[in-house]
Amino acid sequence: MSVAKKRKIVDENRKYSEEWEEKYFFIIQNTKLMCLICRETVAVFKEYNVKRHYETKHNDYLKFSSEVKQSKLREFTSQLKTQQKMFSSALQQPSNIVKASYSVSFLIAKKMKKFSDGEFVKECLEAVAKDILPDKNKLFSNISLSRQTVCRRINDISNEIIVKLRDRIQDFKYFSIAFDESTDISDTAQLVIFVRGVNESFQITEEMLKLISLKGTTKGEDIFHAVENSLCENNLDLEIISGISTDGAPAMVGKEKGAIKLLIDKIESTRKTNNFWKRDDLFIIHCLIHQQNLCSQVLSMNHVMQVVIKTVNYIRSHALPHRQFKEFLKELDSEYGDVVYFSHVRWLSRGKCLKRFYELRHEIDLFMNDKQKPVLELSNDEWLLDLCFLVDIKKLLLFEFQLKNNNVQHFPLLNELKNSKHIDSIKYAQEIRKLIAAFESRFTNLDKYKKIFEVYSSPFHTDVNSAPEYLQMELIDLQCNNELKHIFETSKSKIDFYNINITKEHFPNLRNLAQKVVSAFGSTYTCESFFSKMKFAKDKSRTNLTDENLQHQLRCANTSISIDLKKLSERVEKQISH
């Protein structure tokens, strides 16, 4: 006896027929047959089942004409699409809410505000929504902006910036670094490292590489190891480093154990190729303002500065004496209304402070005597002459020559006292010589780079004979090309000119030179600006801010890399507001 085969659905040719939509109001929804009228589903794809459902549950539709049925069909179809759209929008809301949380957190980081400010922002959003969008108030309430959430969001964005930065680093043709060290409000030494790189298409990236807390000493070796580890972590190849910028502090520029010296030694020991970028071609730039200050320190005039600083600080640092001094100057009809503060960092402030002090010396003498804090040096002829000398310094070489010949014509204050006091002009000539030597030593690197900068900025006018030898043949070819000369003279951007017209095939060395120049930092201004932001971000109300969170927030505040917050929000787990 043979066993009957079990029937299969595929054997019965059960398929959806499009005419069922018009005849019975049935469509396919998620692989099932669904009635547009009642939204019930039928599992079996047989016309009998569909027809039975329609005639049993919706027999009142049998009396309708075909025109009415068509109208009803369009109405039901439209309703279904609207509901589906609303459902899809509802599904998207959590993702948009998370994105909104990231957007607000990013703004908080950029403005260097407290993480807890997110809670205040949320209160503001809810207050606005209550008055303007009352039906959407729940959406704003679901935006998570607690202190912990804002902190996590900022950390996520910071990590995303690092990922994108490392992707760009892989394309760097040359790069340079700038680093500096300063102390935050918690007395923690913070070393910041910035990187500036250029790719083959002359696209420039300048970003904070890392903020490192130096818990122990801040010697040259400590700074060097921190910089070296940071370069290694981010896959920055020392083969293509073009420049280093720091301030002029001894830990940075020490001849034996300074961070720069150790870093240059490391670069030389790791370079595999013997290309034309030699040690002497590295752009080593120290902060010019700091160098001016260091140069000024070689003068043997501390006995003048100490008295001036002490006196000015007494007047300016205490509210009552300061107000009294300004009133005192008004009573005397003085030309000036106050003294100028002195800054150890900026030499220009030294000149302004000294000049104002000298011009108010009589008023200061009277005021300090009245306060029973006499400045005896103001009655000392030799001290006054030294003060005049410091104020008068401007043109060093000319001054040295004239002082040796007892000529003080260009020293107006010294000249003013020449007839009443004996001036030891040789003594001041020796001080000028010290200052000249200090400037020559500190700024010798800039003279060395001058030829390279001239080639980059004026390739058609630079003297070929004075240019580096490896550039001379290409410079001759370039200067003979009138078409390129016209393009250069009419071009608004040197970078665009070098990218488009100075090709690797015809001018490889000139192109490399341009890429190296544009990748270099010109100063440590980026670091100086960063530390101003750091002091704002970590003030006395945020002394407990961790080093890691400080780094994440400041990276977000300093970045120029655009982040797709939508994609980032889609990767995180949806969460309900705290």
MIDREN-780260 format. One record per residue (C-alpha): y, z, x negated; residue in one letter. Coordinates in steps of 0.2 Angstrom, whole numbers, padded with zeros to 4 digits, always signed. Example, Ala and Ser with C-alpha at 12.3 -4.5 7.8 and 13.67 -1.06 7.14 Angstrom:
BEGIN
-0022+0039-0062A/-0005+0036-0068S/
END
This chain:
BEGIN
+0000+0000+0000M/+0016-0006-0008S/+0031+0006-0009V/+0047+0000-0001A/+0062-0002-0013K/+0077+0009-0009K/+0092-0001-0004R/+0107-0001-0016K/+0125-0003-0010I/+0128-0017-0022V/+0114-0027-0014D/+0123-0025+0003E/+0138-0034-0005N/+0150-0020+0002R/+0167-0025-0004K/+0185-0022+0003Y/+0192-0035+0014S/+0211-0038+0014E/+0210-0042+0033E/+0205-0023+0036W/+0223-0019+0032E/+0230-0029+0047E/+0216-0026+0059K/+0212-0008+0056Y/+0227-0001+0045F/+0215+0003+0030F/+0219+0001+0012I/+0211+0006-0005I/+0218+0022-0012Q/+0210+0029-0028N/+0194+0019-0026T/+0192+0025-0007K/+0196+0017+0009L/+0211+0026+0017M/+0218+0025+0035C/+0237+0023+0034L/+0239+0031+0051I/+0230+0048+0048C/+0228+0047+0029R/+0209+0051+0031E/+0197+0042+0020T/+0180+0033+0023V/+0168+0033+0009A/+0157+0018+0013V/+0164+0001+0011F/+0157-0006+0028K/+0168-0014+0041E/+0157-0005+0055Y/+0163+0012+0048N/+0181+0006+0047V/+0181-0001+0064K/+0173+0014+0072R/+0186+0026+0064H/+0200+0015+0071Y/+0193+0012+0088E/+0188+0031+0090T/+0203+0040+0083K/+0217+0027+0086H/+0212+0017+0101N/+0230+0018+0108D/+0234+0005+0094Y/+0222-0007+0102L/+0235-0012+0116K/+0249-0016+0103F/+0253-0034+0100S/+0251-0042+0082S/+0270-0041+0080E/+0270-0022+0084V/+0255-0019+0073K/+0264-0029+0058Q/+0280-0018+0061S/+0269-0002+0061K/+0260-0008+0045L/+0276-0010+0036R/+0282+0007+0042E/+0266+0016+0036F/+0266+0007+0020T/+0284+0011+0016S/+0281+0029+0020Q/+0266+0030+0009L/+0276+0022-0006K/+0290+0035-0003T/+0278+0049-0003Q/+0270+0043-0019Q/+0287+0041-0028K/+0291+0059-0023M/+0275+0065-0029F/+0277+0056-0045S/+0295+0063-0047S/+0288+0080-0044A/+0275+0078-0058L/+0289+0073-0070Q/+0300+0088-0066Q/+0291+0100-0078P/+0293+0088-0092S/+0312+0085-0088N/+0314+0104-0087I/+0306+0106-0104V/+0317+0092-0111K/+0333+0101-0104A/+0327+0117-0113S/+0326+0107-0129Y/+0343+0099-0127S/+0352+0115-0124V/+0343+0124-0138S/+0348+0109-0150F/+0366+0112-0145L/+0365+0130-0148I/+0358+0126-0166A/+0371+0113-0169K/+0385+0125-0164K/+0376+0139-0174M/+0377+0151-0159K/+0365+0166-0156K/+0348+0162-0148F/+0352+0174-0134S/+0367+0163-0129D/+0354+0152-0120G/+0352+0165-0107E/+0371+0165-0104F/+0370+0146-0103V/+0356+0147-0090K/+0367+0159-0079E/+0381+0146-0080C/+0370+0132-0075L/+0363+0142-0060E/+0381+0147-0055A/+0386+0129-0055V/+0370+0123-0046A/+0373+0136-0032K/+0390+0129-0028D/+0387+0110-0031I/+0368+0107-0029L/+0361+0121-0019P/+0345+0112-0015D/+0342+0109-0033K/+0345+0128-0038N/+0327+0131-0041K/+0326+0117-0054L/+0339+0125-0065F/+0331+0142-0063S/+0315+0135-0070N/+0324+0130-0086I/+0317+0141-0100S/+0331+0148-0111L/+0326+0165-0116S/+0330+0171-0134R/+0312+0168-0139Q/+0311+0151-0131T/+0327+0145-0139V/+0321+0151-0156C/+0304+0141-0153R/+0313+0126-0147R/+0325+0126-0163I/+0310+0128-0174N/+0301+0113-0166D/+0316+0102-0168I/+0318+0107-0186S/+0300+0103-0190N/+0302+0087-0182E/+0317+0083-0193I/+0307+0087-0208I/+0293+0075-0202V/+0306+0061-0200K/+0314+0065-0217L/+0298+0064-0226R/+0294+0047-0218D/+0311+0041-0225R/+0307+0049-0242I/+0292+0037-0244Q/+0305+0022-0243D/+0317+0029-0256F/+0322+0018-0270K/+0332+0031-0278Y/+0338+0048-0273F/+0349+0062-0280S/+0349+0081-0276I/+0363+0094-0274A/+0360+0112-0275F/+0370+0128-0275D/+0367+0147-0273E/+0377+0159-0263S/+0374+0176-0255T/+0373+0179-0236D/+0379+0194-0227I/+0363+0203-0230S/+0366+0202-0249D/+0351+0189-0250T/+0353+0175-0262A/+0351+0159-0253Q/+0348+0143-0263L/+0351+0127-0253V/+0345+0110-0258I/+0351+0093-0251F/+0344+0076-0254V/+0353+0059-0253R/+0342+0044-0255G/+0344+0025-0252V/+0330+0013-0247N/+0328-0005-0252E/+0340-0011-0238S/+0354+0001-0244F/+0351+0013-0229Q/+0357+0030-0235I/+0349+0047-0229T/+0358+0063-0233E/+0349+0079-0227E/+0346+0097-0231M/+0329+0098-0240L/+0327+0116-0240K/+0335+0133-0239L/+0326+0146-0251I/+0329+0164-0251S/+0328+0171-0269L/+0322+0189-0267K/+0322+0193-0286G/+0334+0187-0300T/+0344+0171-0299T/+0342+0165-0317K/+0341+0147-0322G/+0322+0148-0322E/+0321+0155-0304D/+0332+0141-0298I/+0323+0128-0307F/+0306+0133-0301H/+0313+0134-0283A/+0320+0116-0284V/+0304+0110-0293E/+0293+0117-0279N/+0304+0110-0265S/+0304+0092-0273L/+0285+0093-0274C/+0282+0099-0256E/+0292+0084-0250N/+0284+0071-0261N/+0300+0067-0271L/+0295+0057-0286D/+0305+0062-0302L/+0303+0044-0308E/+0317+0038-0296I/+0329+0053-0297I/+0346+0046-0300S/+0358+0061-0301G/+0360+0080-0300I/+0375+0090-0293S/+0378+0108-0295T/+0392+0120-0298D/+0397+0125-0315G/+0389+0143-0315A/+0380+0148-0331P/+0363+0149-0322A/+0365+0131-0317M/+0372+0123-0333V/+0366+0134-0347G/+0362+0124-0363K/+0345+0132-0366E/+0339+0140-0349K/+0350+0133-0336G/+0342+0125-0321A/+0349+0108-0325I/+0342+0108-0343K/+0325+0114-0337L/+0325+0100-0323L/+0330+0087-0335I/+0316+0092-0347D/+0304+0091-0333K/+0310+0074-0328I/+0308+0067-0346E/+0290+0074-0347S/+0284+0067-0331T/+0292+0049-0331R/+0278+0036-0334K/+0289+0021-0335T/+0301+0017-0349N/+0314+0009-0338N/+0333+0007-0341F/+0337+0024-0333W/+0337+0035-0348K/+0342+0053-0349R/+0360+0049-0352D/+0361+0038-0337D/+0357+0052-0325L/+0372+0057-0315F/+0375+0075-0319I/+0390+0081-0308I/+0396+0099-0308H/+0409+0105-0295C/+0426+0100-0301L/+0435+0114-0293I/+0423+0127-0302H/+0425+0118-0318Q/+0444+0119-0317Q/+0442+0138-0315N/+0430+0139-0329L/+0442+0130-0340C/+0456+0141-0335S/+0446+0156-0340Q/+0447+0151-0359V/+0465+0156-0359L/+0468+0173-0366S/+0480+0178-0352M/+0469+0191-0343N/+0482+0204-0346H/+0494+0194-0335V/+0482+0189-0321M/+0475+0207-0319Q/+0493+0214-0316V/+0497+0200-0304V/+0481+0201-0294I/+0482+0220-0293K/+0500+0220-0287T/+0497+0206-0274V/+0481+0214-0268N/+0490+0230-0265Y/+0504+0221-0255I/+0492+0209-0245R/+0476+0220-0242S/+0485+0234-0233H/+0493+0231-0216A/+0507+0243-0218L/+0513+0239-0235P/+0511+0220-0231H/+0523+0222-0216R/+0535+0233-0225Q/+0536+0220-0240F/+0539+0205-0228K/+0553+0215-0219E/+0560+0220-0237F/+0561+0202-0241L/+0570+0198-0225K/+0583+0212-0229E/+0586+0204-0246L/+0588+0187-0239D/+0574+0181-0251S/+0570+0163-0252E/+0551+0167-0248Y/+0544+0177-0235G/+0528+0183-0243D/+0517+0182-0259V/+0502+0171-0261V/+0484+0177-0262Y/+0475+0173-0277F/+0457+0165-0277S/+0446+0165-0292H/+0438+0149-0287V/+0452+0137-0285R/+0464+0135-0300W/+0477+0128-0289L/+0479+0144-0280S/+0482+0153-0297R/+0497+0142-0300G/+0504+0145-0283K/+0501+0163-0284C/+0509+0165-0301L/+0524+0154-0297K/+0528+0164-0281R/+0525+0181-0290F/+0537+0175-0304Y/+0550+0170-0291E/+0549+0186-0282L/+0548+0197-0298R/+0564+0206-0295H/+0560+0210-0276E/+0542+0215-0281I/+0549+0227-0294D/+0561+0235-0282L/+0547+0237-0268F/+0534+0244-0280M/+0546+0256-0287N/+0550+0262-0269D/+0532+0264-0266K/+0530+0274-0282Q/+0518+0261-0289K/+0529+0254-0303P/+0524+0238-0312V/+0529+0242-0329L/+0525+0225-0336E/+0539+0217-0325L/+0551+0226-0338S/+0541+0219-0353N/+0549+0204-0361D/+0532+0198-0369E/+0522+0200-0353W/+0536+0190-0344L/+0535+0176-0356L/+0516+0175-0354D/+0518+0174-0336L/+0531+0160-0337C/+0519+0150-0349F/+0505+0151-0336L/+0516+0145-0322V/+0523+0131-0333D/+0506+0123-0339I/+0505+0105-0332K/+0504+0091-0346K/+0493+0098-0359L/+0494+0086-0374L/+0512+0084-0372L/+0515+0102-0371F/+0504+0106-0386E/+0514+0094-0397F/+0531+0100-0391Q/+0526+0118-0393L/+0521+0116-0411K/+0539+0109-0414N/+0547+0124-0404N/+0552+0113-0390N/+0550+0121-0373V/+0560+0108-0363Q/+0546+0105-0351H/+0543+0124-0348F/+0557+0127-0336P/+0554+0146-0335L/+0551+0148-0354L/+0567+0138-0356N/+0576+0149-0344E/+0572+0164-0355L/+0574+0155-0372K/+0592+0161-0376N/+0589+0179-0372S/+0571+0182-0379K/+0561+0176-0394H/+0547+0164-0390I/+0532+0162-0401D/+0529+0144-0397S/+0514+0142-0409I/+0505+0156-0400K/+0506+0145-0384Y/+0502+0129-0393A/+0485+0137-0398Q/+0482+0142-0380E/+0485+0124-0374I/+0473+0118-0387R/+0459+0130-0380K/+0462+0123-0363L/+0462+0105-0369I/+0445+0108-0378A/+0438+0116-0363A/+0443+0101-0352F/+0436+0088-0364E/+0419+0098-0365S/+0417+0100-0346R/+0423+0083-0341F/+0415+0072-0354T/+0401+0067-0342N/+0414+0059-0331L/+0420+0047-0345D/+0402+0042-0349K/+0399+0037-0331Y/+0416+0028-0329K/+0409+0011-0335K/+0395+0011-0323I/+0407+0015-0309F/+0418+0001-0314E/+0404-0011-0314V/+0399-0006-0296Y/+0417-0005-0289S/+0424-0021-0298S/+0410-0032-0304P/+0421-0047-0305F/+0435-0039-0315H/+0425-0028-0326T/+0425-0032-0345D/+0408-0039-0349V/+0408-0033-0367N/+0411-0015-0362S/+0397-0015-0349A/+0380-0009-0353P/+0370-0022-0362E/+0356-0023-0348Y/+0370-0029-0336L/+0379-0041-0346Q/+0370-0057-0343M/+0369-0054-0324E/+0388-0050-0324L/+0392-0066-0332I/+0382-0076-0319D/+0390-0066-0305L/+0408-0068-0312Q/+0405-0087-0313C/+0400-0088-0294N/+0417-0091-0285N/+0408-0090-0268E/+0401-0073-0271L/+0418-0068-0278K/+0427-0073-0261H/+0413-0064-0251I/+0416-0048-0262F/+0435-0049-0260E/+0434-0051-0241T/+0420-0039-0238S/+0424-0023-0229K/+0409-0014-0236S/+0403-0014-0254K/+0386-0008-0248I/+0384-0023-0237D/+0389-0035-0251F/+0376-0028-0263Y/+0363-0027-0249N/+0365-0045-0243I/+0372-0055-0258N/+0365-0046-0274I/+0347-0051-0272T/+0332-0044-0282K/+0328-0062-0287E/+0345-0066-0295H/+0353-0049-0300F/+0339-0036-0301P/+0348-0024-0313N/+0365-0025-0303L/+0356-0022-0287R/+0347-0007-0295N/+0363+0000-0302L/+0371-0001-0284A/+0357+0008-0276Q/+0358+0021-0290K/+0377+0024-0287V/+0376+0025-0268V/+0362+0037-0269S/+0372+0049-0280A/+0381+0065-0274F/+0399+0065-0280G/+0401+0084-0279S/+0394+0099-0272T/+0405+0098-0256Y/+0390+0097-0245T/+0383+0113-0252C/+0400+0121-0250E/+0402+0116-0232S/+0384+0122-0229F/+0388+0139-0235F/+0403+0140-0223S/+0392+0136-0209K/+0379+0149-0215M/+0392+0163-0215K/+0396+0158-0197F/+0378+0157-0192A/+0373+0173-0200K/+0388+0185-0197D/+0388+0204-0196K/+0381+0203-0178S/+0365+0193-0184R/+0360+0203-0200T/+0342+0203-0193N/+0341+0184-0192L/+0325+0180-0203T/+0326+0168-0217D/+0315+0156-0208E/+0325+0155-0192N/+0341+0154-0202L/+0334+0139-0211Q/+0328+0130-0195H/+0345+0133-0186Q/+0355+0127-0201L/+0344+0111-0203R/+0347+0107-0185C/+0366+0110-0188A/+0367+0099-0203N/+0356+0084-0198T/+0361+0066-0195S/+0343+0062-0190I/+0341+0058-0171S/+0326+0066-0163I/+0318+0060-0147D/+0318+0076-0137L/+0309+0068-0122K/+0293+0064-0133K/+0294+0081-0141L/+0295+0090-0124S/+0280+0080-0118E/+0270+0087-0132R/+0272+0105-0128V/+0264+0115-0115E/+0274+0117-0099K/+0280+0135-0096Q/+0289+0145-0083I/+0305+0152-0087S/+0305+0170-0094H/
END
